[in-house]
Structure formats: C-alpha cells, structure tokens
Amino acid sequence: MTDTTLSRPKAGGTALPVLGTISVCHLLNDLIQSLLPAIYPILKGGFDLSFAQIGLLTLTYQITASLLQPIIGLATDRRPAPYSLTIGMGASLVGLVTLAFAPNYAALLIGATLLGFGSSVFHPEASRIARLASGGAHGLAQSLFQVGGNAGSALGPLLAAYIILPRGQESLSWFALAALGGMALLTGIGRWYARSDHARPARRGAAVRHPGLTRGQVNRALAVLMVLILSKYVYLACLTSYYTFFLMERFAMAPDSAQLCLFVFLAAVAAGTIIGGPVGDRIGRKTVIWISILGILPFTLLLPHVGLTATVALSAVIGLALASAFPAIIVYAQELMPGRVGMVSGLFFGLAFGIGGMAAAGLGVLADWKGIGFVFQACSVVPLLGLFAALLPNVSPHKDS
C-alpha cells in the first residue's frame, strides 16, 4: 500500500478509505482469532481434551487479551504508536502457525497466548483509528469497524468446516497468508496515522471525562456498562464455544453441519453490528443498549426447548439483537471519557475478551458436570441484567478536540 492509497485526514470529514481499510483488517484479524474455537472439534478428538480443557484454552487466549488491552490503550493515549497494529498482526501470525503444528496441549496454550497478545494490540488502536476517521459519525464508524471483525468471526467456522476439518490441524497454517495481507494493509494505516495531527502525545490539561458529568457519575455509568458487557458476553461465550456441541448432542448433527449453523448465528451477529452504531447515532445509544440486551430475553428462554429449525432461527434473532449493543456501548463509553479513547476501547474490548474467557472456562466445567443442555438453560436468564441500562445517564456527544 502506497502513501497515496489512503487520503489524508480531513477535519470534519469522514475518511471512508481509512474506515474501509481498518474494517478489512478487523475482518482478517478476527477471522484468524475465530479459527481457534472453530477447530475445537479437531483439537478435542486429536488431543483427547475434556470440555474443561477446551474452556481453559479459551480462557488462556482471552485473558491474555483482556489484561493487556486497557494497558496498551492507555499507553498509546499518552504516546501514539502508529505501527503497533502491524506488530500485533505479526504476533497473531506466529500464534496461528504455532497452533497449526502444536504437538501437545502446552503448545496449544502457547499459540492461544500469542493470538491473545495480537488481539490485545490490535483492538484499542484500531478502534481509535476508526474514531479519528469518523468525521463525527462515531456510531457509524464504530459499526463499520466492528462489522469487519464480526464478519471475520463468522467466516472462521465456515472456512474451518470446508478447509480445516477435512484436511486436519496443519491446514490452519494456510491462513498465515491472511495475516501477511493484514500486516501490509496495517502498514499503510500506520503511514496515514503517523502523518496525521493525532499521532502525537495528548496535550496536558485535555479533558479526560465528559464535561457535563461528575467523576462519580462517570464511574457509576462505567460500572453499569461493565454489567451489561457481562450479560452480553456470558451468553455469547455459551453460543460461540458450545453451540456446535449443543446441536451435535441435541439433534445428532454432523460437525460440519453444526459449523454451518454456527456460521448463521455469527453472520447475524455481523448484521446486528451494522445496525447498532447508526441507530445509536439517531435515537440515542442508551435506547439501543436497553432494547438489544433485555429484548432478547424471550428468545433465549425459548431456544433450549424448540426444534432444529426454530433453534437456528432464534439464534439468528438473538445474535442480530445482542450484537447491536456493542457499538453503542463502546461509543457511549468513549463519550464518557473523551480524553481516554484508547484506554476505554481497550478496557471494554478487553473486558469482553476476559468475560468471554472466564465464562467459557466456567461453562465448560458446568457442561462436564451437568451437560450442554443444562448450560443453555442456565444462560437463558442472563439477559435479565439488561435492566441495569435504566441507570445510565443521558449523555450528549462530546466533540473531540
């Protein structure tokens, strides 16, 4: 990518080439990341893993990302690092190759750790790039950015079903080409960022929190958002890690058919992400958050008790609605603390990874003890936590300096 490929940042304008490129990179990044849970059936059989060991593998990956993301975000708030995105994608590449040729469970854990590190570098800085290129349409920009990631997450199981499952674990290494392509695109993004006015340390005295709220109000709102993230990602962990096993057990589906059903759910998640940001720009982010989390409760309660067709349809509705919350939550949190965009983005992306990892590990233990069906019934009431959205203050957009 040459320097002329991406337009220079313009005050008050949306840099669509930059948004498009960072969304494609998010697709490549999350496609690579999603291959780990997509190949769990291979790993479970090949290494004779229990559900608890699968949960620990997810936990290792997601805790690595969750612990590092807010730290990296805060560091780059203070001192921007335009080419850190390329380094993060490189770490994911090494992790992918490690997983492809892992001879034992310990090597799988190392590969998962490298993937987690790559993700921890990518998400805070890439979210910042999306905001800088938004031209003020922050919800739309965040949706475009996140839909790339969700599309990548949806493609992972599909590609695993048609490429990796028939050919085995080592075929995972073929996707190193996607990581190399991402590194090339992110180098171009780094050039754009390096020559922008934003690629400099934050000014002393810049506003850290929203000027219309007290520190206490900001802290309480952040705590509520964390509860809502908890509700969203506990349920997502249930579906993304164990949906295929649920379908295989309840409906005697083959692994490749179950992967296609997982693709339907993840594609619905991608569609919901597109909706959440722009709708939040129009009707308010608090309204979107309230509806998208609490509104799925009737569908989650029904899902463990219906037939195959209804299960797939309900999972799509749940994915569509639930995914619309995250762009709204991220932008809402960024507006609470406009001077800490990187830290806030890292905190909430990291919190999402951490909660997902801990939930996957805990649900794996529960599945070994009580069975997959019980796990889906227990998780069906989690969206009740959406009631906490009523405690969020009304926040007007704060114009970035």
C-alpha positions, 0 to 999 in steps of 0.5 A: 500500500502506497502513501497515496492509497489512503487520503489524508485526514480531513477535519470534519470529514469522514475518511471512508478509505481509512474506515474501509481499510481498518474494517478489512483488517478487523475482518482478517484479524478476527477471522484468524482469532475465530479459527481457534474455537472453530477447530475445537472439534479437531483439537478435542478428538486429536488431543483427547481434551475434556470440555474443561480443557477446551474452556481453559484454552479459551480462557488462556487466549482471552485473558491474555487479551483482556489484561493487556488491552486497557494497558496498551490503550492507555499507553498509546493515549499518552504516546501514539504508536502508529505501527503497533497494529502491524506488530500485533498482526505479526504476533497473531501470525506466529500464534496461528502457525504455532497452533497449526503444528502444536504437538501437545496441549502446552503448545496449544496454550502457547499459540492461544497466548500469542493470538491473545497478545495480537488481539490485545494490540490490535483492538484499542488502536484500531478502534481509535483509528476508526474514531479519528476517521469518523468525521463525527459519525462515531456510531457509524464508524464504530459499526463499520469497524466492528462489522469487519471483525464480526464478519471475520468471526463468522467466516472462521467456522465456515472456512474451518468446516470446508478447509480445516476439518477435512484436511486436519490441524496443519491446514490452519497454517494456510491462513498465515497468508491472511495475516501477511495481507493484514500486516501490509494493509496495517502498514499503510494505516500506520503511514496515514496515522503517523502523518496525521495531527493525532499521532502525537502525545495528548496535550496536558490539561485535555479533558479526560471525562465528559464535561457535563458529568461528575467523576462519580457519575462517570464511574457509576455509568462505567460500572453499569456498562461493565454489567451489561458487557457481562450479560452480553458476553456470558451468553455469547461465550455459551453460543460461540464455544458450545453451540456446535456441541449443543446441536451435535448432542441435541439433534445428532448433527454432523460437525460440519453441519453444526459449523454451518449453523454456527456460521448463521448465528455469527453472520447475524451477529455481523448484521446486528453490528451494522445496525447498532452504531447508526441507530445509536447515532439517531435515537440515542445509544442508551435506547439501543443498549436497553432494547438489544440486551433485555429484548432478547430475553424471550428468545433465549428462554425459548431456544433450549426447548424448540426444534432444529429449525426454530433453534437456528432461527432464534439464534439468528434473532438473538445474535442480530439483537445482542450484537447491536449493543456493542457499538453503542456501548463502546461509543457511549463509553468513549463519550464518557471519557473523551480524553481516554479513547484508547484506554476505554476501547481497550478496557471494554474490548478487553473486558469482553475478551476476559468475560468471554474467557472466564465464562467459557472456562466456567461453562465448560466445567458446568457442561462436564458436570451437568451437560450442554443442555443444562448450560443453555438453560442456565444462560437463558436468564442472563439477559435479565441484567439488561435492566441495569441500562435504566441507570445510565445517564443521558449523555450528549456527544462530546466533540473531540478536540 
